[in-house]
Amino acid sequence: MLCGGIHPALWVFMPALDGLFAGIPFMLMCAKVQKPGAVVIMGLIVALIYFATGMFTPLILAMMAASCVVAEVIRAVARYRSFLGNAVAYAVFGLGMCGSPLPLWVFHDSFVSQIAEQGMGADYLASLDALSTTPMLIAMFAVTIVAGLAGAYIARCLFKKHFEKAGPRLMQATYALEDRRVLGRAPRSGVLDLDPRTIMGVLLAASVVAFMSKSLTVELGLVLGVALLQALTGHVRMALAFAGGYAVLWAVLNLVFPHVGGVAATMFTISFTFSRKIFLCLMVGSLLVAECSVHRLTAALERLRVPQVVLIPLTVTMRYFPALKDEMAHIRDAMRLRDIPASERLECFVVPLIMSATTTADELSRAATCRGIENPVRSTDTERLRMHAADWAVLAASAAAVVVVALWGGAY
């Protein structure tokens, strides 16, 4: 959606661009996980990213669910080992991303009106309307499928060049139990100590309010409110950084673009407007990551009765983000020592990183299984979560913001 500000065609064909470059992790996942459910889990992670950034819609959910189910069936028919079967499954999986530009055809009139309300010029709206034809819809799906097949083939070529030559390499990475980013808690430095469930509730409210409100005054008040919440929890620098970033976005949209004019300013307006819309979600999401360790988040999700089929892959995914950060530093150091030419740095960085990421995921899943994560009996937990008066007050304020915007539309 952000690329749509440059030109509407980039937004329409963004699923194809995603399919061209995201084949490596998908095909590597197919090689490592030769059983049902892997594609569904990957689709769930993508859906969570859409939700966290405020871009989650029922149409995206429907497209992603349908593409994941069909891709799982294709992999099962191909017995999970066929390159052609996995490549076709990946191409079908990429069609789930088409749920983002699909409103241009399904809800054409209301969608164009919404874009016009965001301040886009007549030239941009004319280009958008010119794309909303049946041949362009067919082209979007066709190009996405072709790009997915090409992305799978590119992944296969990279695997042959790097993986088979090097052989299986197990990453030797251990992480101390005392690592506060994994199991412990950050030292308290703020006035408030919020429960992770409270911040999740604020994130949900922010995602709803950010896209329902049409008032800049309401949006500014919400941004200041979240910045105050960040400061009270001890993240003053984060609050100042986000407040400054929002001020820059507002200044560019209201003081720069109106006086610049031209096609370029018109095309970038939608990108900056959409960035401003998801800004509130990014603020709350950053607070959630900074305030809560993976252990606390897992404990909070268990209290919310999240099913194990969702909780386990989500926990493993969050768990190896710190591992990836360390591995990125190791790869950069190795590239400096070997004096890799500039033309080969991207390839020599991305491929080992993806290989290490999947190896780490395997090791984490085995370790979790050995520790009884699949045991149906409820496990004990050292994390003691409790909702306090401050938590209920923050949740009440978030719910009140949603109600006010829902009733009055944030028009004042």
C-alpha positions as CSV (number, residue, x, y, z in Angstrom):
1,M,0.0,0.0,0.0
2,L,2.8,2.4,0.8
3,C,4.3,1.9,-2.7
4,G,1.0,2.9,-4.2
5,G,1.9,6.5,-3.4
6,I,4.6,6.4,-6.1
7,H,2.2,5.0,-8.7
8,P,-1.0,2.9,-8.4
9,A,0.5,0.2,-10.6
10,L,3.2,-0.5,-8.0
11,W,0.6,-1.3,-5.5
12,V,-1.4,-3.5,-7.9
13,F,1.7,-5.5,-8.7
14,M,3.3,-5.5,-5.3
15,P,2.1,-9.1,-4.6
16,A,4.2,-10.1,-7.7
17,L,7.3,-8.3,-6.4
18,D,6.8,-10.0,-3.0
19,G,6.6,-13.4,-4.7
20,L,9.8,-12.7,-6.7
21,F,11.9,-12.0,-3.6
22,A,10.3,-14.1,-0.9
23,G,10.8,-17.5,-2.5
24,I,13.9,-18.3,-0.4
25,P,12.3,-18.6,3.0
26,F,9.2,-20.3,1.6
27,M,11.1,-23.0,-0.4
28,L,13.5,-23.5,2.5
29,M,10.6,-24.0,4.8
30,C,9.2,-26.6,2.4
31,A,12.5,-28.4,2.4
32,K,12.7,-28.4,6.2
33,V,9.1,-29.1,7.1
34,Q,7.7,-31.9,5.0
35,K,4.3,-32.2,6.7
36,P,1.0,-30.4,6.8
37,G,0.5,-27.0,8.6
38,A,3.7,-25.1,7.6
39,V,2.0,-22.9,5.0
40,V,-0.8,-22.1,7.3
41,I,1.6,-21.1,10.0
42,M,3.5,-18.8,7.6
43,G,0.2,-17.3,6.5
44,L,-0.7,-16.7,10.1
45,I,2.5,-14.8,10.6
46,V,1.8,-12.7,7.6
47,A,-1.7,-12.0,8.8
48,L,-0.3,-10.9,12.2
49,I,2.1,-8.5,10.5
50,Y,-0.9,-7.0,8.6
51,F,-2.8,-6.7,11.8
52,A,0.1,-5.1,13.7
53,T,0.5,-2.5,11.0
54,G,-3.2,-1.7,10.9
55,M,-3.6,-3.0,7.3
56,F,-5.7,-6.0,8.3
57,T,-9.1,-6.3,6.4
58,P,-11.6,-9.2,6.0
59,L,-10.7,-9.4,2.3
60,I,-7.0,-9.9,3.1
61,L,-8.0,-12.6,5.7
62,A,-10.2,-14.4,3.2
63,M,-7.6,-14.3,0.4
64,M,-4.8,-15.4,2.8
65,A,-6.9,-18.3,4.3
66,A,-8.0,-19.6,0.9
67,S,-4.5,-19.4,-0.6
68,C,-3.0,-21.2,2.4
69,V,-5.5,-24.0,2.3
70,V,-5.0,-24.5,-1.5
71,A,-1.2,-24.4,-1.1
72,E,-1.4,-27.0,1.7
73,V,-3.5,-29.3,-0.6
74,I,-1.0,-28.9,-3.4
75,R,1.9,-29.8,-1.2
76,A,0.1,-32.8,0.2
77,V,-0.8,-34.1,-3.4
78,A,2.9,-33.6,-4.4
79,R,4.0,-35.5,-1.2
80,Y,5.9,-32.5,0.1
81,R,9.1,-33.5,-1.8
82,S,8.5,-32.3,-5.3
83,F,10.1,-29.0,-6.3
84,L,7.4,-28.4,-8.9
85,G,4.7,-29.0,-6.3
86,N,6.3,-26.7,-3.8
87,A,6.8,-24.1,-6.4
88,V,3.2,-24.2,-7.5
89,A,2.1,-24.0,-3.8
90,Y,4.3,-21.0,-3.3
91,A,2.8,-19.3,-6.4
92,V,-0.7,-19.9,-5.0
93,F,0.4,-18.7,-1.5
94,G,1.4,-15.5,-3.1
95,L,-2.1,-14.9,-4.4
96,G,-3.1,-14.3,-0.7
97,M,-1.2,-11.0,-1.0
98,C,-3.6,-9.9,-3.7
99,G,-6.2,-9.2,-1.0
100,S,-4.5,-5.8,-0.4
101,P,-5.1,-4.2,-3.8
102,L,-8.3,-6.3,-4.5
103,P,-10.7,-3.6,-3.0
104,L,-9.9,-1.5,-6.1
105,W,-12.2,-3.9,-8.0
106,V,-14.5,-5.4,-5.3
107,F,-15.3,-2.0,-3.5
108,H,-14.3,0.3,-6.4
109,D,-16.5,3.4,-5.7
110,S,-16.1,3.5,-1.9
111,F,-12.3,2.8,-2.2
112,V,-11.8,5.6,-4.7
113,S,-13.8,7.9,-2.5
114,Q,-11.6,7.0,0.4
115,I,-8.4,7.7,-1.6
116,A,-9.9,11.1,-2.7
117,E,-10.5,12.0,0.9
118,Q,-6.8,11.5,1.7
119,G,-6.0,14.4,-0.6
120,M,-4.9,12.6,-3.8
121,G,-5.1,14.7,-7.0
122,A,-7.2,14.2,-10.1
123,D,-4.3,12.7,-12.0
124,Y,-3.7,10.0,-9.4
125,L,-7.4,9.2,-9.2
126,A,-7.6,8.9,-13.0
127,S,-4.6,6.5,-13.0
128,L,-6.2,4.5,-10.3
129,D,-9.5,4.3,-12.1
130,A,-7.7,3.3,-15.3
131,L,-6.3,0.3,-13.5
132,S,-9.6,-1.0,-12.2
133,T,-10.4,-3.0,-15.3
134,T,-11.1,-6.7,-15.7
135,P,-8.0,-7.3,-17.9
136,M,-5.8,-5.6,-15.2
137,L,-7.3,-7.8,-12.5
138,I,-6.5,-10.9,-14.6
139,A,-3.0,-9.5,-15.2
140,M,-2.5,-9.0,-11.5
141,F,-3.2,-12.6,-10.7
142,A,-1.3,-14.0,-13.7
143,V,1.8,-11.9,-13.0
144,T,1.7,-12.9,-9.3
145,I,1.7,-16.6,-10.2
146,V,4.5,-16.2,-12.8
147,A,6.6,-14.2,-10.3
148,G,6.0,-16.8,-7.6
149,L,7.3,-19.6,-9.9
150,A,10.3,-17.4,-10.8
151,G,10.9,-16.7,-7.1
152,A,10.9,-20.5,-6.4
153,Y,13.4,-21.1,-9.2
154,I,15.7,-18.3,-8.0
155,A,15.6,-19.9,-4.5
156,R,16.5,-23.3,-6.0
157,C,19.5,-21.8,-7.8
158,L,20.7,-20.2,-4.6
159,F,20.3,-23.4,-2.7
160,K,22.5,-25.3,-5.2
161,K,25.1,-22.6,-5.1
162,H,25.4,-22.1,-1.4
163,F,23.7,-24.9,0.6
164,E,24.8,-28.0,-1.3
165,K,28.3,-26.7,-1.7
166,A,28.7,-25.9,2.0
167,G,26.7,-28.8,3.3
168,P,24.5,-28.8,6.4
169,R,26.0,-26.3,8.8
170,L,24.6,-26.2,12.3
171,M,24.8,-22.8,13.9
172,Q,26.5,-22.9,17.2
173,A,24.5,-20.3,19.2
174,T,23.5,-20.6,22.8
175,Y,21.7,-18.0,24.8
176,A,21.9,-17.7,28.6
177,L,18.8,-18.1,30.6
178,E,19.6,-14.8,32.2
179,D,19.2,-12.9,28.9
180,R,16.4,-10.4,29.8
181,R,15.3,-10.1,26.2
182,V,14.4,-13.8,26.1
183,L,13.4,-14.9,29.6
184,G,13.8,-12.1,32.0
185,R,12.4,-8.6,32.4
186,A,14.0,-5.3,31.7
187,P,14.9,-3.2,34.8
188,R,12.0,-1.0,35.8
189,S,12.5,2.7,35.3
190,G,9.0,4.1,34.8
191,V,6.0,5.0,36.9
192,L,3.7,2.4,35.3
193,D,4.3,-1.4,35.1
194,L,1.7,-2.5,32.6
195,D,0.6,-6.1,32.0
196,P,1.3,-7.4,28.5
197,R,-2.4,-8.0,28.0
198,T,-3.0,-4.3,28.6
199,I,-0.6,-3.3,25.9
200,M,-2.2,-5.9,23.5
201,G,-5.6,-4.3,24.2
202,V,-4.2,-0.9,23.4
203,L,-2.7,-2.2,20.2
204,L,-6.0,-3.6,19.2
205,A,-7.8,-0.3,20.0
206,A,-5.1,1.7,18.1
207,S,-5.5,-0.5,15.0
208,V,-9.3,0.2,15.0
209,V,-9.1,3.9,15.9
210,A,-6.3,4.8,13.5
211,F,-8.3,3.8,10.4
212,M,-11.8,4.9,11.6
213,S,-10.8,8.4,12.6
214,K,-10.8,11.1,9.9
215,S,-9.9,13.9,12.2
216,L,-6.3,15.1,12.5
217,T,-7.1,16.6,15.9
218,V,-8.2,13.2,17.2
219,E,-5.2,11.5,15.7
220,L,-2.9,14.0,17.2
221,G,-4.5,13.5,20.6
222,L,-4.1,9.8,20.4
223,V,-0.4,10.1,19.3
224,L,0.3,12.3,22.3
225,G,-1.6,9.9,24.6
226,V,0.5,6.9,23.5
227,A,3.7,9.0,23.8
228,L,2.7,9.9,27.3
229,L,2.1,6.2,28.0
230,Q,5.6,5.4,26.6
231,A,7.1,8.0,28.9
232,L,5.3,6.8,32.0
233,T,6.5,3.3,31.4
234,G,10.1,4.5,31.3
235,H,10.7,4.8,27.5
236,V,11.1,8.6,27.3
237,R,13.5,8.5,24.4
238,M,11.1,6.3,22.4
239,A,8.3,8.8,23.2
240,L,10.4,11.8,22.0
241,A,11.5,9.9,18.8
242,F,8.0,9.0,17.8
243,A,6.6,12.5,18.6
244,G,9.3,14.0,16.5
245,G,8.7,11.5,13.7
246,Y,5.0,12.3,13.7
247,A,5.8,16.0,13.6
248,V,7.9,15.5,10.5
249,L,5.1,13.5,8.8
250,W,2.6,16.2,9.6
251,A,4.9,19.0,8.4
252,V,5.6,17.3,5.1
253,L,2.0,16.6,4.4
254,N,0.6,19.9,5.4
255,L,3.4,22.4,4.8
256,V,5.6,20.9,2.0
257,F,3.4,19.0,-0.4
258,P,0.6,21.6,-0.7
259,H,3.2,24.2,-2.0
260,V,5.2,21.8,-4.1
261,G,2.5,20.5,-6.4
262,G,3.1,18.4,-9.5
263,V,2.8,14.7,-10.1
264,A,5.6,13.7,-7.7
265,A,4.0,15.4,-4.7
266,T,0.6,13.8,-5.6
267,M,2.1,10.4,-5.8
268,F,3.9,10.6,-2.5
269,T,1.0,12.0,-0.6
270,I,-0.8,8.7,-0.2
271,S,2.4,7.0,1.1
272,F,2.9,9.6,3.7
273,T,-0.8,9.6,4.6
274,F,-0.8,5.9,5.1
275,S,2.4,6.1,7.1
276,R,0.7,8.6,9.3
277,K,-2.2,6.2,9.7
278,I,-0.1,3.3,10.8
279,F,2.1,5.5,13.0
280,L,-0.1,4.9,16.1
281,C,0.1,1.2,15.6
282,L,3.8,1.3,15.3
283,M,4.0,3.3,18.6
284,V,2.1,0.8,20.6
285,G,3.8,-2.2,18.9
286,S,7.2,-0.7,19.8
287,L,6.1,-0.3,23.4
288,L,5.0,-3.9,23.5
289,V,8.3,-5.2,22.2
290,A,10.3,-2.9,24.5
291,E,8.3,-3.5,27.6
292,C,7.7,-7.3,27.4
293,S,10.1,-10.2,27.0
294,V,9.1,-13.3,25.0
295,H,8.5,-15.1,28.3
296,R,6.0,-12.5,29.5
297,L,4.3,-12.4,26.1
298,T,3.9,-16.1,26.1
299,A,2.5,-16.1,29.6
300,A,0.1,-13.4,28.7
301,L,-1.1,-15.3,25.6
302,E,-1.6,-18.4,27.7
303,R,-3.8,-16.4,30.1
304,L,-5.8,-15.2,27.1
305,R,-6.5,-18.9,26.2
306,V,-4.7,-18.7,22.9
307,P,-4.6,-22.2,21.4
308,Q,-1.3,-24.1,21.4
309,V,-1.4,-24.5,17.7
310,V,-1.1,-20.7,17.4
311,L,1.0,-20.1,20.6
312,I,3.8,-22.5,19.9
313,P,4.9,-21.2,16.4
314,L,4.3,-17.6,17.5
315,T,6.5,-18.1,20.5
316,V,9.3,-19.8,18.5
317,T,9.1,-17.0,15.9
318,M,9.5,-14.3,18.6
319,R,12.2,-16.3,20.3
320,Y,14.7,-16.4,17.5
321,F,14.6,-12.7,16.6
322,P,17.4,-12.0,19.2
323,A,19.2,-15.0,17.7
324,L,18.9,-13.5,14.2
325,K,20.3,-10.2,15.4
326,D,23.4,-11.9,16.7
327,E,23.8,-14.0,13.6
328,M,23.6,-10.9,11.4
329,A,26.5,-9.4,13.4
330,H,28.5,-12.7,12.9
331,I,27.9,-12.7,9.2
332,R,28.9,-9.1,8.8
333,D,32.1,-9.8,10.7
334,A,32.9,-12.8,8.5
335,M,32.3,-10.7,5.4
336,R,34.8,-8.1,6.6
337,L,37.4,-10.7,7.4
338,R,37.1,-12.3,3.9
339,D,36.9,-8.9,2.1
340,I,33.8,-9.8,0.1
341,P,33.4,-7.6,-3.0
342,A,30.6,-5.1,-3.0
343,S,28.8,-6.8,-5.9
344,E,28.5,-10.1,-3.9
345,R,27.7,-8.7,-0.4
346,L,23.9,-8.9,-0.6
347,E,23.9,-12.5,-1.8
348,C,26.6,-13.5,0.7
349,F,24.6,-11.9,3.5
350,V,21.1,-12.9,2.8
351,V,21.6,-16.6,2.0
352,P,23.7,-17.5,5.1
353,L,21.3,-15.5,7.2
354,I,18.2,-17.5,6.0
355,M,20.1,-20.8,6.4
356,S,21.0,-19.9,9.9
357,A,17.5,-18.7,10.7
358,T,16.0,-22.0,9.7
359,T,18.6,-24.0,11.6
360,T,17.9,-21.9,14.7
361,A,14.2,-22.6,14.3
362,D,14.9,-26.3,14.1
363,E,17.0,-26.2,17.2
364,L,14.5,-24.2,19.1
365,S,11.6,-26.5,18.2
366,R,13.6,-29.6,19.2
367,A,14.5,-27.9,22.5
368,A,10.9,-27.0,23.1
369,T,9.7,-30.5,22.4
370,C,12.3,-32.0,24.8
371,R,11.0,-29.6,27.5
372,G,7.5,-30.8,27.1
373,I,5.9,-27.9,25.2
374,E,3.5,-30.3,23.5
375,N,2.4,-31.8,26.8
376,P,-1.4,-31.3,27.1
377,V,-1.1,-30.9,30.9
378,R,-1.0,-27.3,31.9
379,S,2.5,-26.3,32.7
380,T,3.7,-24.2,35.6
381,D,5.1,-20.7,35.0
382,T,7.5,-18.5,37.0
383,E,5.9,-15.4,35.5
384,R,3.2,-14.0,37.7
385,L,0.9,-11.7,35.7
386,R,-1.7,-9.6,37.5
387,M,-3.9,-6.8,36.3
388,H,-3.7,-3.6,38.5
389,A,-5.8,-0.5,38.6
390,A,-3.5,1.2,36.1
391,D,-4.0,-1.6,33.6
392,W,-7.8,-1.3,33.9
393,A,-7.6,2.5,33.6
394,V,-5.5,2.3,30.4
395,L,-7.9,-0.3,28.9
396,A,-10.9,1.8,29.8
397,A,-9.3,4.8,28.1
398,S,-8.6,2.8,25.0
399,A,-12.2,1.4,24.9
400,A,-13.5,5.0,25.3
401,A,-11.4,6.2,22.4
402,V,-12.8,3.4,20.2
403,V,-16.4,4.2,21.2
404,V,-16.0,7.9,20.7
405,V,-14.5,7.5,17.2
406,A,-17.1,4.8,16.3
407,L,-20.0,7.1,17.3
408,W,-18.8,10.4,16.0
409,G,-16.3,9.2,13.4
410,G,-13.6,11.4,14.7
411,A,-15.0,14.3,12.7
412,Y,-14.2,17.0,15.3
